[in-house]
C-alpha cells in the first residue's frame, strides 16, 4: 500500500518538476565556481597522484610485493591521465584527451587495483 502511494505521488510530481526546470539547476552555481578553479584543481590532483605513486613505488622497492607493483602501476596510470588532462588545457581543450581516452585510462587503473586487491599469489 505504501509503495503504491509512493509511486502515485512520484508520478504526480515528476511532470511538475520537469515543467518548471531541471532537478539539477541548483548545482549550476557550484559547477560554475568549480570551473573557475579547474586549472588549479588539475595541478593539485596531478601533484597528489605523483606523491602517491612515489610512496607506492618506495613501498614496492622495500617489500617487492606483486600487489604493491600493481598499486604503483595504478597510481602511475592515474598520474599520466592527469598529466594528459593538464596538457589538454594548453594543446586543444577537449580534443587532445577526449573522454573516451580517459575512460580507457580509468579502466586500466581499475583493473590494476582489482588485481592488487583480489588476485592471490
N, C-alpha and C positions, 0 to 999 in steps of 0.2 A: 504494500500500500504506500509506504513512504517512498519507495523507488518510483512508483507511478506518479506521485505528486511532484517529485523532483524533476522527472522527465517532462511533465506537462509545464512546470514552471520554466524549465530551461527552454522549451520550445516557444513559450510565450515571450521570453526575454531576448532571445537571440535576434529576431528581426529588429527590435528597437535599438539594440546595441549597434548593429551594422548600419542602421538608418542614420544614426547620429554621428558615427565615425568609427574608427578602428579601435580595438581594445588596447593597442599598444601606443596610442597617441601620447599618453602621459610619460612615455620613455624618451620622446624626441629631445627634450632639453638636455637630458643626461647624455644622450648619444652625441649631440652636437658639441657638448663640453668635452667629452672624451675624444672626439675627432680633432679638437684643437690641440690636444696633448699627444697626438698619435706618434709623432717622431720621437718624443722623449720616452714614451711607453715602449716603443720598439727597441730603443737603445738600452733601456734598463733591462728588459726581458732578455735581450741578446747577451748583455754582460752577466746576468744571473745564470744563464744557461752555460756560459763559458766557465764560470766559477764552479757550478755543479759538475760539469764534465771534468774539470781539473780534479775536484775532490774524488769523483768516482774512479778516475784513472790512477790517482795516488793509492786509493784503496785496492784497486786491482793489482798494481805493482807490488803491494805489500803481501796480499793474500794469494794472488794468482788463481782466483776462482773464475770458472767459466760464467757463472751467473753475473759476477761483477763486470766481466768483459761485455756482456750484453747490455747491462745498465749503462756502461760507458758509451757503447755504440748508440744507445737510445738518446743519451744526452748530447752526443756528438751530432747526430742527425737533427736533434732539436735546435742546437746552436747553428747548424748550417741552414736550417729552414729560416730561422730568424735573421741570419745574415742576408739571405736572399730577399727576405721581406724588407729589410732595411735598404738594400741596394735597389729594390723595386721603386722606392720613393724617388730615386735620382735618375734611373735609366728610363723607364716608361711606366708610370704608375698603373698597376693593374694588368699590364700586358706582359711584362718580363717574367713575373712569377704569378701565374694565374692560379685560381682556386683549385683547378684540377691537379696542378703540380703540388700544391700544398696538401691536398688530400693524399697523394702518394707518399709524401714525407710522413704524414701522420699515421698512415697505415704501417709503414716500416718502423716507426717509433713504437707503436702499439704492439707490433709483432715481436720486437726486441724485448720489450717489457714483459710481454706474455711469456716468452721463452725463459726469461730470467726468473719469473715468479713461479711458473707452473711445471716446467720440464725438470725431471730429476736426472741425475747423472747416469 
